[in-house]
Amino acid sequence: MDTATNKIKKIIERALADGRLSSQEDEDIKAAIRSDQKVTEEAMKLYRELQQQIFEGEIIIDD
């Protein structure tokens, strides 16, 4: 896992520490994914895993 992907993973972990995802946290994650103008397969895998956790009810979306 490269440095950018590790950074994204840490942002996701921090955002989900309370089991909730705010709109701002989601925007921060997406901004980190796009930050280097190149979306990697690893970064998208992390985001898909996040989406799956939301779909399965493991993570609650906060507005």
C-alpha positions in Angstrom: 0.0 0.0 0.0 1.5 3.4 -1.0 1.7 6.5 1.1 -1.4 8.1 -0.4 -3.5 5.0 0.1 -2.3 4.8 3.7 -3.3 8.4 4.2 -6.8 7.6 2.9 -7.1 4.6 5.1 -6.1 6.6 8.2 -8.7 9.3 7.3 -11.4 6.6 7.0 -10.4 5.0 10.3 -10.5 8.4 12.1 -13.9 9.2 10.5 -15.4 5.9 11.6 -14.0 5.8 15.1 -17.5 6.6 16.5 -19.3 4.2 14.1 -20.8 7.2 12.2 -20.0 9.0 9.0 -20.9 12.7 8.6 -21.3 14.4 5.3 -18.2 16.4 5.9 -16.2 13.2 6.7 -17.4 11.7 3.5 -16.4 14.8 1.5 -13.0 14.7 3.2 -12.4 11.1 2.2 -13.4 11.7 -1.4 -11.2 14.8 -1.5 -8.2 12.7 -0.2 -8.9 10.1 -2.9 -8.9 12.8 -5.6 -6.0 14.8 -4.1 -3.3 13.7 -6.5 -5.5 13.9 -9.6 -5.2 10.1 -9.9 -7.7 7.7 -8.4 -6.0 4.4 -7.7 -7.6 1.0 -7.6 -6.5 0.6 -3.9 -8.2 3.9 -3.0 -11.4 2.9 -4.7 -11.3 -0.5 -2.9 -11.1 1.3 0.4 -14.1 3.5 -0.5 -16.1 0.5 -1.8 -15.5 -1.2 1.6 -16.7 1.9 3.4 -19.9 1.9 1.2 -20.4 -1.8 1.9 -20.2 -1.2 5.7 -22.8 1.6 5.3 -25.1 -0.7 3.2 -24.8 -3.5 5.8 -25.7 -1.1 8.6 -22.3 -1.3 10.3 -21.8 2.5 9.8 -24.5 5.1 10.4 -24.7 8.1 8.2 -24.9 11.4 10.1 -26.1 14.6 8.4 
